[in-house]
Amino acid sequence: MNPRIQELWDEAAKSTTTFPSGQNNSWETQVNFMEKFAELIVRECADIARLNTRVDSKVYLMIQEHFGVEE
């Protein structure tokens, strides 16, 4: 696995290990992990677009809005 993807995976896992329900293997916890992991990937892509886009500096905002991860 790509090292950066592994870092995002680990970050998502850490943020969902102690879910309030106390059931860390529940479907609810798995869904929260998947949502967090996807959000981290989208944010990473948006940041790359923000840092590397010369044509339109609003591309990163469009990516965040499209996936609903606005800041």
Secondary structure, 3 states (H helix, E strand, C coil): CCHHHHHHHHHHHHHHCCCCCCCCCCHHHHHHHHHHHHHHHHHHHHHHHHHHCCCCCCHHHHHHHHHCCCC
